Every structure is written in C-alpha cells, then in structure tokens.
Amino acid sequence: MAEVSAAANPAQGFALELYSWEQGKFAEYVDVRLIGVAIPWGASEILPGHEPTIFALAPGLLRIRYVVSGRTEEWAQFAVHDGVMTVDGNKKAVILAPEFITAHDVTEEAVLERIAALEADAYDPEVEERLAFERACLTLCRRRGGL
C-alpha cells in the first residue's frame, strides 16, 4: 500500500492524462480526486498526495472521480487494455495504454460476440489478456450511466 505524502491537500485534486498510441486517442481531467485501476496483482486506487510511482496496468476498468466547475463530483469509466501509469505526487498522473474504450464506443452485443469468438482460443495467453479486456468492456456497457 502506497503512502500519502504529508504535503497532500485532499481538497485539491491532480491532473490525469490518458493516451492511446494505437488509437491516437487522448483524454484529460484537471481536478481528479480518485483513480481506480486494474493492476497485475489486483486493483489500486490513487488519491491526491500518492507517493510518486509507476504501475503496470492489467486489462480492466479504469474509474476516475473528478470535480467539474470546482463543485460537482462526477465519474468517468474506461475499459483499458493494459499499459502503464505514472503518478507524480500531487501534480499529475499519466496513463499510456494501447487501447481504451468508453461506454459510448461499444455495444453489449458486439462485445458479447467478441468474447464468444475469443473463448474458443482461450488457451493462448495473448487471447486471455484480450478476453480480460473484452470482459471489462462488457462491464462498462452494463454499468452505462452508473457505477
């Protein structure tokens, strides 16, 4: 479990930049209060003041709680196909991933079809990784509009 630095101010968030080199996509959040990510040994949540670190990401859901207009907290969710995340204390987190998907990018039916096709080849480790990503997409579709 990472430590929170003594200089952390929980009333202030940090920035998050999310990049996909394969899709050429970019997303940015300015006042982030929490990032939840899947990592190879489970899950992790990053709060303001997190010690600087680097995480390897596993295929799964990325949850972001952020503040809009200085008042209202909102959530964003993505399915992420592995990657890496760096955290620079209270300033910024950066996520580099080959692919990230929002609930608006996919339909449940399309994801279920991809899962069925992948399950036929589930003995291949690369297919297992892709299957984990597609299952995260399915969860994202089913949670559309809520956590």
N, C-alpha and C positions, 0 to 999 in steps of 0.2 A: 504494500500500500504506500503510495507516494505521500510525502509530507506537504502541508500547505505552508508557504513561507510566511514569516511573521509580518512582512510588509503588505500582505494581502488585504484588500478592502473589498468585502463581499458586496458592497453597494455598487461597485464598478465591475463591469464585465471586461472581456477581452475580445480581440478580433479573431475571426476564423476565415481562412481562405481555403477553398476546396477546388482542386484541379483534377481534370481527367485528361491525360495525354492522349489516350486512344480516341476519345470522343471530341476533343477540343472544347470541353465544357469548363465553365468557371462559375463558382458561386461564392458570395462574400457576405459575411454577417459582421456587424460592428460591435454590438453590445451583448456578447454571449455570456450566459450565466452557467451553462452546463453543456458538456458534450458527452454523449454516451456512445461507446464504440465496442465492436466485437474485436477481440484480440485472440491470438492462437491458444491461450490458456484460459479463456473465459470472456469476461467483459470488464470494461473500465469506464469510470466516469471522471471527467476532468472539470474542476471548478476553478473560479478565479483564484490565483495565488498558487496554482500547482507548480511544483518544482520543475525546472526545465528538464525535458526528457524526450526520448524518441520511442515510439511504439510501432511495432509491426502490426498491421491490421489483418483480420481474417474476414472472409466473406460474411456479411451480416448487415444488421441495421445500424445506421448512424442516426442518433437523435440529437437535436440541437434545441436548447431553450435559450431564447434571446429576447431582448427588450426592444419594443418599437416605440418611437417618439418619446423615449425616456420614461414611459409609464406602463404600457401593456406588455405582459409576457406572452410570447407565442412559441409554438413548437414547429420545427421543420423535421422531416424524416426523409432519409435516403436509404436505398439498398446500395451497399458498396462492395465491389469485387476486390478484396484485399487492398494492399497498398501500404503506405507509411504515414505516420502523423508525428509532427514535431510540436512541442509545446515550449514556448519561451516565457515562462512565468506569467506575469500579469499582462503581457503585451499582445501576444499573438500565438495562434495555433495554425498550422498548415497541414492539410491532408492532400497527399498525392495518391491517386488511385487510377487504375486503368479504366475503370468504369464506375459511374454512379447514376442511379435511376431515382426519379421521383414517382409518386403515385400517379401523376398525370402522364408519365412516359409509357406506362404499360397497362394492359388489361389482365384481369384474373384469368380469363380463358386462354389468352396467349401464353401466360406463364405456366398454367397447368399443362398445356401442350408441350412446352419445352421441358418441363420436369418429367413428363412421361417418356419423352424421347431420350433424355439423359439417363433415366433409371435403367434403361436397357443396357447401358455401358457403364454401370456404376462401379465396376471393379478397377477402373483406371483412376489413379489419384487426381489427375487433372480434371476428370469428369466429376469426381466427388467434390472438388473445390467449386466447379461451376454449378453443381447441384445445390450446394450450400448457398451460393449467391441467388439462384433462382427461387429457393425457398424463402430467402429474405425478401425478394420481390413480391412473392405471394403474400407474405405477412404484411408488407407495405400496402398492397391492394386491399387486403381485408381490413386494415386499420384506417383506410382513407377517411380523413375528416376527424380522426381522434387517436388517442394513444391507447 
